[in-house]
Amino acid sequence: MNLDPAKGETYYLKALDLSVPGRPGRAEVFFKLADVYFATGLVEEAERNYEAAVAEFEFFDDRLSKGKTLVRLSFVAWDQGDSKRANNLLREAILLLEAEGSSAELCYAYASMVADRSVTGAPKEALDWSEKALELADDMNRGEDRVRTLLHRGASRCDLGDMEGVQEMEEALSLSREVNSSDLTALCYLNLAEVKHRIEGPVAALRLVEEGRNFAERRGQSRRASAARGMLSEPYFELGRWDDVQDLGDPGPALRVFVLNRQAIVLLYRGDLAGAVSLENVFIPEARENADLQILLPALTASALIRVALGQPGAAVGLVDEFAALSHGHPSYHTLYIIDAAMVLCGAGEVDRAEDLLTDEGAARAPRDRNSVLTAQALVAEARGRYNEALSFFEDASGRWSDFGSVFKHGLALWGAGRCLLALERGSEARSTLLEARLVFAKLDAQFLLKKLDQSLAEATALSS
């Protein structure tokens, strides 16, 4: 929608006052008013007006408009963190619309189902739906639906290991400007940022998120602007901008869980275990209720790290087992959080389970994915006592993470290399490497990690003197 939201609200509220209950036209006013509310982040008001529109369209047996409104309601459910309801609403809309034959509304529903399947961890289903969506979009010259489909088909291809899918996402961003949809353009920026993070690193991701946020703010797309602020948490975390992670506000239900678990990990590593637990008590129940893999999986591994710090290795291993079961068959999600999972399992002595995680690396084709698997391999080799092999892995990972722009993981790999050098009784080299890791963690104010690292550093100093 490109009508100024504030003016739109005033206009449609006045139109609603002038409309006559039970007469044609009132449903469309409810629908347009809901669109305005949704674009500006007033989700509850949007839901109420979409539901009113559904009732009106149903009264007049306008099935096409009802189907379109059900699709919009699915977006609301998604923003409220209820991915199951969102999918159910979409399926209801498609069943209704398919019975009416080919239509613009059906094309919109198909394209929306591609998006739904893509963002909830079902990329193969997304590709299947994309065939229907693109065929109908081309037949009916539906530019916006083509953009939406290309965007999410490209992301799904990347999730399945075909990184050329990013070209479709870039095409979608370009086309979105031609169809003049502010909402879609903002969405393209944000989704492209996620994939670029895997391929090019957090600097590229941050640039796209900030461009998307600025674009959304200029166009009055408060909902997308809020989502963009939430998406800043991941590149901020990787870049070591942990104060900025902590300063992020509430991005709304859809991204709140992810932001909270990143903030909890910052608190944990900075030594505020009580603060981390307080946030965990919020994000774990919300993540389980949502059940969306891209939200639930990082919540599980974050919670596992917190359980380790609390001296509850059994609970931590149980959470990682749950992570492994849910991420099986979803390698792009699996590899993103494999380092945390491997740290928990190796620390608990469950090295066989940690090694099992490495067998599900099938689509580790993006640099971030490969770096994560390499780091997990290093942790497993270290836990097996294969210190020369682990050292080689950690040193390789350290250089890769540095080039990639991940400050925190660069520090983790350096620390691992230092531990291996110490185990090999190469005290002087161990001390030098551990001091380098210490500089990284000190800049992050990671007191919890510094305390552990300093124990190894003291041993290395004694060995080298």
N, C-alpha and C positions, 0 to 999 in steps of 0.2 A: 504493500500500500504506500503511495507517495503523497497522499493528502496529509497536510500538517496535522498530527494527532490531536493537538489541543483544539484546533478549529473543527476537526472532524467530530470530536466528542460533542461540542456545542451544537453543531449542525444536526447530528443524528438524535440527540436528546430532544431537540426542538421538533424534529420530524416525528419522533415517537409520541410526543405530547399531542401532536396534531392528527395522528393516525387513529383510526376507529377500530376497536377490538372486534375480531371476527370478520374483518374485511381484508381482501387481498392487498399486499404491499407492506403490511405491518411486519410480517416475518422477515422480509429483506432488511428492514430498518434494524430489527434486533441483531441480524447477522452482521450488518455493517458496523453497528455500535460495538459488538463483541470484537470485531477485527481491530478497532481502534484501541479498545482496552487491552487486548492481547499484545499488540505492538508496543504499548507503553508499559508492559509488565504488570498490569492489573489483572492477574490471572483469575481470581475468584469472580470478579465482575464479568470477565470474558466468558467464563463457564456458565454463569447464570443466564447471560444473554444468548449464548449459543443454544442452551437447552430450551429457552423460550422460543427461539427460531425453529428448532426441531419440532416442537409441539405445534406451532403454527403451520409449518410446511406439511406435517402429517395430517392436520385437520383438512387442508385443501388438497390432499393426496398428490403433493408435488414431490415425487420420489427423487428426482434428480437433485433438487435443492436440499432435500433432507440428507441425501447421501453426501453431498459436499459439506454440509454442516457437521455431519458425524466425523468426517475427516478432520475438520478443524477442532472438534472436541478431542480427537485423539492427540493432537498437538498439545492441548491444554493438559491432558492426563500425563503426557510425557514431561512437561514442565513441572508438574506436581510430584514427579518422581514415581509415578505409577505406570511402569512400562507394560505390565500385563494388561491393564485396562486400555492403554493406548492401542495395543495390538488387537484386542477384542473389538474395539470401536472401528478400527480400520477394516477388519474382516466383515463386520456387520455392514459397513458402507459398501464394500465391494460386492457382497451377495445381493444387496438391494439394487445396485447400479448395473450389475451384469444382466440382471433380469430385464433391464430396459434397453439393452443393446449398446452399441458404441456411442460414446458421448464424451464431451469435454470433461464432465464430472468424473466419469470412469477413468479417463486418462490421468486426471489429478489424483485419484485414489490409488491407481497403480504406482504412480511415481512416489507417492507418499509411503506405500508399502515397501518400495525399494529402500527408502530412507530408514524406515522402521527396522527392517531386517539387517541393514548395514550397521546401524549404531547399537544394536542389541546383540551383536556377536554371531550373526547368522549370514556370513558373506555369500555362501553358496546359494542360499535362498534369495538373497538380494539380486544376484546375477540372473536367476531364473525369472524373477519378477521384472527385471529390467528389460527383458526381451519384449514382454507384453507392453510395457510402458513406452518404450522407444518406438515400437511399431505403430501404436495408436497416436503418439505425439507427432510422428512424421505424417501420418495420414490426415491428421486434423490440424496440422500446423500449430501445435501447442508449444510455443517457445519456452515458457516457464517450466512446464513439465519436463521438457527435454533437458533443461539446465539441472533441475533437481535430480533427474535420473542419472545423467552423466556424472554429477558430483559424487553421488553415493555408489554408483557402479565402479567408478575409479577407486574410491576408498576401499571397496570390497575386494577389488583386484589386488590392491596393495596388501590387504589383510591376508590374502591367500598366497602371497609371495611374488605376485606379478607387479613389480614396482613401476612398470610403464603405465599403470593405472593413474599415476600422478599427472600424466599428460591430459587425461580426460578431465581431471579435476581442474587443471589450469584452463582447459577449454571452457569448462562450466563457468569459471570466474569471468572469463572474457565475454561469453555469451550473456551472462547475467546483466551486464551493463547495457547490452543491446536491447534486452527485453524490458529494461527500465524497472526492475524490481529491487527496491532497497533492501527488503528483507532477505531475498535470495542472495544478493551480492554480499551482504554481511555474513550470511551463513557460509558462503563459498570461502571467504577469507578464513573463517575459523576452522572449518573442516580441513582446508588445505594446510593450515598451520600444524595440525596434528600429524599429518603424514610427512610434511617437511621436517618436523622434529626428528622423526625416525631416520630420514635420509640425510639431512644436512646439519642437524643439530639445534640446540636451544636458541642460538642467536637468530637463525632464520625463522624459527617458530615464533619467537618474541616479536620480530618485525611484523609478521603477518597478523598476529593477534592484535598488536597495537594499531595497525592499519585498519583492521576490521572494527575495532572498538571506536576509533576516531570516525570512521565512515558511519557507523551505526548511530553515534551520538549526533553527528551533523544532520542525519536524516530522521531524527526523532525515534529511532528504533531502540527504545529503552531495554526491551527484553534481550535483544542481541548484544547490546552494550554491556548489560549485566553479565551475560554468559561469557563475554570476552574477558571481563575482569576476573571471573572465576578461572578461566583457562590460563591466565597469567601465572597461576601457582606452579605449574610444572616447569616451564622454562626458568622462572625465578629460582626454584629449588635446585635445578641442575646447574645454573650459573653461579650458585652460591649467594644469591640475593635473598638470604633468609629473613632479614628484617622486613623486606617487601612482602614475603609470603605471609608473615604474621600480621601485616597491616591490611591485608585484603579483607574487604567487607563481605557480607552475605550475598552470594551471586544468585540466590534463589534455590528452590528444592532440587532442580535437575543437577546442579553442580556442587551443592553444599557439601555433600559427603566427601567428594574428592578434595575439595579445599581443606576441609577439617582434618582429613587424614594426613595431608601434607603438613599442615600446621602442627599436628600431634607429633609427627616425626621430628620436626624442628625442635619442639619442646623437649622431646626425649633425648635427642643428641646434645642439647644444650644443658641437660641435667635437671630439667623440671619434669620428673616422672609423674608427679601428682597432676600437673597440668595436662600431660599427655593422656593420662587415664580419664580425666574429666572429659576431654574431647572424644576419646574412644567410646565412652558411654553414650555419646550422641550419634557418632557416625556408624557404628556397627549395627545397631537396630535399624537405622534408616537404610543402610546398604542392603541388609537382608530383606527388608520389606520391598525395596525397589527391585532387587534380583537381577538388574541389568549388569552383565559381566564387566563392562568397562568401569562401572562404579563399585561393584562388589569385590572384584579380584584385588585391586590395590588396597581396599579396606581390610581384607583378610590378612594380607602380608604385613600391613602396618600394625594391625592388632597383634599379630604373632611377634613382631619385634618388641612391642610393649610388654607382652606376656613374658618374654625372655628376661627383660629388665626387671620384672617383678619376681623373678625366680620361679616361674611356672613353665618349665620346658615342656611338660606333657601337654598343657593347653596350647602352647605355641606350635608344637608338632601337629596337633589335631587341626589347627587352623590352616597350616600349610598343606596337610593332606586334603583338606576341603578345597583349597586353592588348586591343587594338582588335579583333583577329580573334575572340577568345574572348567578348568582351562584346557583340559585334554581335548584335542581336536580344534583348538583355537590358538594356533602357535603364535600369532602376532601378539595377543594378549599375554600368553604364557611367557614369552621371552622378555616382555617389558618388566616383569616383576620377579624374574627368576633369581636375580642376585639376592634379594631379601629372603626369598624362600630357601636358597642354598645356604645362606648364612645361618638361618635358624636351624636347619636340619644338621648341618655339619657341627654347629655348636652344641647340639644335643646328642651328638654321637650317632646320628641316624644317617651315616654316610651312604649306605646303599640306597636309601630313599632319595637322597640328594642326587646321586648319580642317575637314578631313574628319571629325574626331572630333565636331564640332558638329552634323553632319547626322544623328546617331543619338541625338537627344535626345527622341524621341517621347513618353516617359512622364514627362517632367520636370514633374510636376504638384504634387509636394510642395514646400514652401518650400525645404528643403535642396537638392533636386535643381535647382530653378530658380536658386538662388543660385550653385550650383556651375557651371552652364552659363553664367550671366552672367559669372562670374569668368574662365572659360576664354575666353569671347568677348573680354573685355578684354585678356587676354594675347595673343590672336591679332591684335587691332587694333593693339596696341602694337608687336608684331613686324612688322606691315605698315607701320609708320610713320604710322598714322592716330591721332595722339596726342590730338586733341580728342575723337574718338569713344571711344578707350580711356579717357581721363580720365573721361568721363561714365559709362562702364560701371564703372570702378573705384570712383568715388565712390558710385554707386548700390549696388554690392556691399558697400562698407564699411559703409554704413548698415544694409543688410539683415543682414549677418553680426553686427553689433553687437546689433541687435534680437533676432536668433535666439539669441544667447548664445555664439557661437563666437569666443572670444578670439583664437585663432591666425589664423583666416581673416580676421577683422577687421584684424589686423595686416598680413597679406599684401596685402589690398586697399588699405590706406593706403599701403604701400610702393609698390605699383603706381601709385597716383595721384601720389605724390611723384615717381616717375621720369618720368611723363608731363609734369607741370608743369615739371620740369627741362628736358626735351626741348623744351618750348614757350618756354623761357627766361623763365619766370615764377619767378625765383629766390627771392623772399621767400615766396611761397606754397608753393613746393617745400620750402623749409627748414622751414616750420611743419608741413607734412604729414609730412615725413620724421621730424621730431622726435617727432611723435605716434606714428608707427609704431615708432620706437626705444623709446619707453616700453613698448610692448606686448612687444617682443622682449626687452627688458632684464628684465622681470618673469618671462619664461620662461627667462632665462639662455641665450638662443639665440645663443651667441657666433659661430657660423658665419654666421648671418644678419646679425648686427650688424656683422661685419667687412665684408660686402658693402654693407650699407645705409650704413655710415659713409663709404664712397667717394662715394656719391651725395650724402650730406649735405655733405661737404667741397666738392663742386662747387657745390651750391646756395648754400652760405655765401659762396663766392668770387663767385658770380654776383650775389648780393644786396647785397654790400658795396661 
